[in-house]
Amino acid sequence: MSTQPTLYLTQPAIERVKGFLNKTPGKFFRISVEAGGCSGYQYDFGFDAKQEDDLTILADGIEVLVAPQAMSYLNGSTVDFVDDFKGTGFTVSNPNATGTCGCGVSFTV
């Protein structure tokens, strides 16, 4: 029996994505994991067209695109949007990460 991969977006993240999607018709919110950063991997957020092999996660009417290889790093994660004195942007609470960097953008698995 296979399990559906999970990825959660908080309400602030959903609202921010919806605002961006209104300005980028025909695009979808994409979350990627790339090699790099101080801890080995880093998150990347953008708006893109669907690729044939993308996994699609639904969050309050938003289609979130994730490449299959990135989902193994992101499964079970929660994406939030913060706007505070430390900065503004998307953050990821990732149960698969064994370590993170002080910048909050990169992680180790």
Helices and strands as residue ranges (DSSP letters): E 7-9, H 11-23, E 28-35, E 41-48, E 55-59, E 62-66, H 68-74, E 77-84, E 87-93, E 99-100, E 106-108
